[in-house]
Amino acid sequence: MVSFKILTKKYKFNSNLFFFFYYLILRASNPLFSLNPGREGCVIRYSNPSMDRLSFTPTFQGTSYGIGDRIGLIWEQTREPLMVPLLKLMVVVCLTMSVMLFVERVYMGIVIALVKLFGRKPEQRYNWEPMKDDVELGNSAYPMVLVQIPMYNEKEVYQLSIGAACGLSWPSERIIIQVLDDSTDPTIKDLVEMECQRWASKGINIKYEIRGNRHGYKAGALKEGMKHSYVKQCDYVAIFDADFQPEPDFLWRTIPFLVHNPEIGLVQARWKFVNSDECLMTRMQEMSLDYHFTVEQEVGSSTHAFFGFNGTAGVWRISALNEAGGWKDRTTVEDMDLAVRASLKGWKFVYVGALKVKNELPSTFKAYRYQQHRWSCGPANLFKKMAIEIARNKKVNLWKKVYVIYSFFFVRKIVAHIVTFLFYCVVFPATVFFPEVEVPMWGAVYIPSTVTLLNAVGTPRSLHLLVFWILFENVMSLHRTKATFMGLLEVGRVNEWVVTEKLGDALKMKSSTKTSKKPRIRIGERMHLLELGVGAYLFFCGCYDVTYGKNGFFIYLFFQSMAFFIAGFGYVGTFVPNS
């Protein structure tokens, strides 16, 4: 082969970094360009079968080899042998996780369809008869019920929860309302105590309990509440968080399951959100939680009589709670921890989707981030601590073990969070820089579209918000993934418990009293650097794809980057300035 050398052309650049970007542009336009060291600096070579080489040798002001040179050399030397294979491996891993999530969603979709078409209601699957009066025994024929309301500085909602609990329809001498107040604000403690005294003066059997510390947070408060002497006479315990408002007939619809079915340890009701229309963020939360209750809880109850206790709006058989070891504060999901341990003892759970309890969604982005951190970190940490114990358990069958370990924990609590962020916000965008790495259409479009549609079945009224929901869920996957790894590795804020802020009617009152004066808002109160960083990365990927890409990924990348920017600058949810 005849080879010849084209004369070297020299260009002067003002900075090494500019030279590196110049090389990236050449490389993107034609992969035959390469970067090699030369005597006078870095040499950009052009290889072509019809010629030996074409060299552009830049000279730099000050030094021959600078930061730009070294970055360029490292990029060139590691791109083919390291970065491309690594990215291809990550694509395979993410596609595998996507298939796992897809199969899980399809499985649950099929099961819930069969349940809706041919399944029987919980009242038909189990023995359920309404409680009847006994002429001879009178009210003593009714079981003794304890109602626990744990709270912490709940100034805006304490009256709603206490009032709803005291309004439960049940023989007055067969029910005890227990308010577990861990408040650290003396003013709020006084308000809660006075509210309890007000109901006590009306003949309600209500107990106001406090303790000297907040050890164990909610689990510690519930555990301490069970130690009082009057609890020993109780058969069942109903639990409501401070923002939950059960209907008066709640106990009449749940207690019969426990009375007539001695194998049932828990009856769980569904949540109904009173502020779902407050802002777009609450609508997104409603879509996610409706799927959880409509599909996940229903499938678990119908197939394996197991699901995660939601921590509130449920009734436990006290003997089942005690046999499982009571409340433990080893994770931030004490409710799920108790449910798993009780299930391993052989107790069955019933989910009653037709019974709804009103509650409030977090409407501020800060509160929602803290809540999602706890809900993502806790299950991952619990999975790490209990996986072997579940596998070795001899009281439950193999299929239930597989369901709990693989479906309930691994796919839904770990894989679902990681694949959402890692694939769609990191790996997939990175492929625009590497034409050699391809993501198949079924992995990039078909699987996520199917999963998204299956998730949307719980809230038909919000189908028109599906695109916003996808973008918002991808933003939140950043925090869920971070929290999941914290739970698995037991590092950082693994045991952090921040009570979800409830606003009640406070926001409406503030907005009505301060309409004339617009509050000052500091930029630092709204900015979130993690979201801004990911948004910048996706925006850069989108710009690169516009210039050199051929797949049209930039459309998704720009929309997703804007979602991260909006969240990063704090324009998500309701913003309540400091008074």
Buried (B, 14 or more C-beta within 10 A) or exposed (E): EEEEEEEEEEEEBEBBBEBBEBBBEBBBEEEEBBBBEBEEBBBBBBEEEEEBBBBBBBEBEEEBEBEBBEBBBEBBEEBEEEBBEEBBEBBEBBBEBBBBBBEBBEBBBEBBEEBEEEBEEBBEBBEBEEBEEEEEEEEEBBBBBBBBBBBBBBBBBBBBBBEBBBBBEBBEEBBBBBBBBBBEEEEBBEBBBEBBEBBBEEEBBBBBBBBEEBEBBBBBBBBBBBEBEEBEEBBBBBBBBBBBBBBEEBBBBBBBBBBEBEEBBBBBBBBBBBBBEBBBBBBBBBBBBBBBBBBBBBBBBBBBBBBBBBBBBBBBBBEBBEBBEBBBBBBBBBBBBBBBBBBBBEBBBBBBBEBBBBBBBBBBBBBBBBBBBBBBBBBBBBBBBBBEEBEEBEEBEEEBBBBBBBBBBBBBBBBBBBBBBBBBBBBBBBBBBBBEBEBEEBBBEEBBEBBBEBBBBBBEEBEEBBEBBBBBBBBBBBBBBBBBBBBBEBEEBBBBBBBBBBBBEBBEEBEEEEEEEEEEEEEEEBEBEBBBEBBBBBBBBBBBBBEBBEBEBBEBBBBBBBBBBBBBBBEBBBBBEEE
